[in-house]
Amino acid sequence: MQRARMEKNCGRVDYRRAGCQLVPPAAAMVHSCLALTLALPLALTLALLLLPTAKAADVCPSGGPSERGAAPGVLEWRSASRTTAKARYCFANQVHNLGAAPVPVRWPDAGIDRASVAGQLEVAFCCASAERTAASQLWIGAPEKSLAVRMRREPEEGSADREEGYPDLIESDARVKNYSIRGSLAAGGATVQIDLTLKISASRFADRYAYQFAIADRSPVALRVNWDLLNEMERVARPSVQTIPAGSAYIFLSNRVPEEAESVIEIRARDGAPVARFRFDGYRPSSDH
């Protein structure tokens, strides 16, 4: 009877009671929620897996040192960093349209793969173990023109001061990436307001690895978010899915070691019109054990 009740309730615990929010999926050889609940009490399992999720405005608060510049009469840009608790870093990259007509923008190093900026667009990331100030390229207009910029960013993968390994999720240095996307974009002849928070983590959980994803959409009109790493996980396993404020969270378990991977996030308006595309670092189970 107890086992049947666990099977029925698996993945249906309300995380909001714990004051927490979570994050969505990432790749293969995933174990069922039932197998986990049989190994540990459900309450303990959830306590180990839950992560708080910040609102978009809190991913990287305003202020801090910055690099900035402009294409006169067209666009202003700003790249800022801020030190958080325990000497970690968040980054906020922003473009501001100076004209009346939308401006097509690509800023790959900031995660902006394609966007038509009607007003202002900010992409923020938290957190990194170190920071760099480096040269970058911002592409604007149609036809595109390249603008040389300086930006504050996380060190390249493989750098000596970039964090490695996957500690337990309950540890303070668990591998977690928070992103926020806020601003006014043009799509389908209309202006679309966007306010999204995305979160992904990878960590050890007993003798396995836990992958979590979360999407919170606080946009005035709900958007359609397509996250390729989440889709990839859902093709091979059924996650524990929870409702969180303004969105959903997902947990997967796998016996495969995590690896860093680029993720593609496609944003569409409610009617399906393409709004923007972003590329952010994420995690997926590796192809090797």
Summary of the structure (lengths in Angstrom):
residues: 289
radius of gyration: 19.6
end to end distance: 35.8
largest distance: 70.5
contacts: 989
relative contact order: 0.20
helix: 15%
strand: 51%
